[in-house]
Amino acid sequence: DPKKKHIFIVGGSLGSGTLNKSMQKWISDGCPGGENVEIIWQCGKYYKPSVDTFMNEAREKGIKGLENIQHSDFIKRMDLAYAAADVVVTRSGASSISELCAAHKASIFVPSPNVTEDHQTHNAMALVNKDAAMMVKDGEAVEKLMAAACGLIEDHEKIALFEKNAATMAKMDAAQTIEEEIYNICK
């Protein structure tokens, strides 16, 4: 619906238990703050069966707002999902960070605690410290993530600031820079 705002939640191809639990808690609570929002939710291949079961049970309970939530295991056209999104909620791996800067997207990062040397937190903080994104800690996500996302989606000024600052961090010529460095090393 072009009249609604869009939040894209993506936990990678296998999915993110934390992001999925955060969504399920928010849905169970009645989707507070999501009245004018559509959600695109990539729950991941691993979690799809349990999310399907959860969504069917939520429909049977008559939870309001489910018509505004589209969930799938995998999204092949990330470019279209990013284009539709006003806010992206995701982990903070290097590839995701790079894509979101290149797409100039306002983002909320939930760094995975299960990575070497907590590098996803460092990745997220590189943007947070430059007013280019927000971060919610993994351990706080189930209780706080969707409230933060619904709050951000209504803050047009903050979204514009995040988009502008993320754009300045984009490395649109990164592949060429790497190629040139490789050739220089090989000379």
C-alpha positions in Angstrom: 0.0 0.0 0.0 1.7 3.2 -1.1 -0.1 5.2 1.6 1.7 3.2 4.3 5.2 3.2 5.5 7.3 0.0 5.2 9.7 -1.7 7.5 11.9 -4.5 6.1 13.1 -7.0 8.6 15.8 -9.3 7.3 17.7 -11.9 9.2 19.7 -13.4 6.4 19.1 -16.5 4.3 18.8 -18.8 7.3 17.1 -16.2 9.4 17.7 -14.7 12.9 16.1 -16.2 15.9 16.3 -12.8 17.7 14.6 -10.8 14.9 11.9 -13.5 14.5 11.2 -13.6 18.3 11.0 -9.8 18.3 8.5 -9.9 15.6 6.5 -12.7 17.2 6.4 -10.8 20.5 5.2 -7.6 18.8 2.5 -9.5 16.9 1.4 -11.3 20.1 1.1 -7.8 21.7 -1.2 -6.7 18.9 1.3 -4.9 16.7 1.4 -1.7 18.8 2.4 1.4 16.7 2.0 -0.5 13.5 -1.3 0.8 12.4 0.0 2.6 9.3 2.9 0.3 8.6 3.4 -2.7 6.3 6.1 -5.2 7.3 8.2 -7.1 4.8 9.7 -9.9 6.9 12.4 -12.3 5.7 12.3 -14.9 8.5 14.8 -17.3 6.9 14.6 -20.8 5.6 15.4 -22.4 8.9 12.6 -20.6 10.8 9.9 -20.5 8.1 8.0 -23.6 9.3 7.7 -22.3 12.9 6.9 -18.8 11.7 4.1 -20.2 9.4 2.7 -22.0 12.5 2.9 -18.9 14.6 1.2 -16.8 11.9 -1.6 -19.3 11.5 -2.2 -19.4 15.3 -2.2 -15.6 15.4 -4.8 -15.5 12.7 -6.9 -18.0 14.6 -6.7 -15.8 17.7 -7.9 -12.8 15.6 -4.8 -10.7 16.2 -5.3 -7.4 14.4 -2.7 -6.1 11.9 -1.6 -9.4 10.3 -2.8 -8.3 6.9 0.0 -5.7 7.0 2.7 -8.4 7.5 4.2 -10.3 4.6 6.6 -13.0 5.7 8.8 -15.3 3.5 11.8 -17.5 3.9 13.9 -15.7 1.4 13.7 -12.6 -0.8 15.5 -12.9 -4.2 15.1 -9.3 -5.2 16.7 -7.5 -2.3 17.0 -4.4 -4.5 13.2 -4.2 -4.6 12.8 -4.9 -0.8 15.3 -2.1 -0.1 13.5 0.3 -2.5 10.2 -0.4 -0.8 11.6 0.0 2.8 11.5 3.2 4.7 13.4 1.5 7.6 15.5 -1.7 7.5 16.0 -3.9 10.6 18.8 -6.4 10.3 22.0 -7.9 11.7 25.2 -5.9 11.1 27.5 -8.0 9.0 29.9 -6.2 6.7 27.9 -7.0 3.5 24.6 -5.8 5.0 26.3 -2.5 6.2 27.7 -1.9 2.8 24.4 -2.6 1.0 22.5 -0.3 3.3 24.9 2.5 2.9 24.9 2.1 -0.9 21.0 2.0 -0.8 21.0 5.1 1.5 18.6 3.4 4.0 17.7 4.3 7.5 18.5 1.2 9.5 18.3 -0.4 12.9 21.0 -2.9 13.6 20.8 -5.8 16.0 24.4 -7.2 16.1 24.7 -10.9 16.5 26.5 -11.8 19.7 27.7 -15.1 18.2 30.5 -13.7 16.0 34.2 -13.4 16.5 35.4 -10.4 18.5 31.9 -8.9 18.5 32.7 -7.4 15.1 29.0 -6.8 14.3 28.7 -4.4 17.1 31.8 -2.6 15.8 30.2 -2.5 12.3 26.9 -1.1 13.7 28.7 1.5 15.8 30.6 2.8 12.8 27.2 4.0 11.6 25.6 4.8 14.9 28.5 7.1 15.8 27.9 9.1 12.6 24.1 9.4 13.0 23.6 7.0 10.1 21.7 4.2 12.0 20.4 3.0 15.3 21.4 -0.1 17.3 19.4 -2.4 19.6 21.4 -4.9 21.6 20.5 -8.6 20.9 19.6 -9.2 24.5 17.2 -6.3 24.5 15.6 -6.8 21.1 12.6 -8.9 22.0 11.4 -6.2 24.3 12.6 -3.1 22.5 13.2 -3.6 18.8 9.8 -3.2 17.3 9.0 -0.2 19.5 12.2 1.4 18.2 11.3 0.5 14.6 7.7 1.9 14.9 9.1 5.0 16.6 11.7 5.6 13.9 9.2 5.0 11.0 7.3 8.0 12.3 10.3 10.3 12.7 10.8 11.7 9.2 13.6 14.0 10.2 15.7 11.2 11.8 15.0 8.9 8.7 16.3 11.7 6.4 19.3 12.2 8.6 20.2 8.5 8.7 19.7 8.2 4.9 21.9 11.3 4.2 24.7 10.1 6.6 24.6 6.5 5.4 24.9 7.7 1.8 28.2 9.6 2.7 29.6 6.3 4.1 28.8 4.3 0.9 31.8 3.0 -1.0 30.4 2.8 -4.5 33.7 2.0 -6.1 34.9 -0.6 -3.5 35.3 -3.4 -6.0 37.5 -1.3 -8.3 39.5 -0.1 -5.3 40.2 -3.7 -4.2 41.1 -4.7 -7.8 43.5 -1.8 -8.1 45.1 -2.7 -4.7 45.5 -6.4 -5.8 47.2 -5.3 -9.1 49.5 -2.9 -7.1 50.5 -5.7 -4.7 51.2 -8.1 -7.6 53.4 -5.7 -9.5 
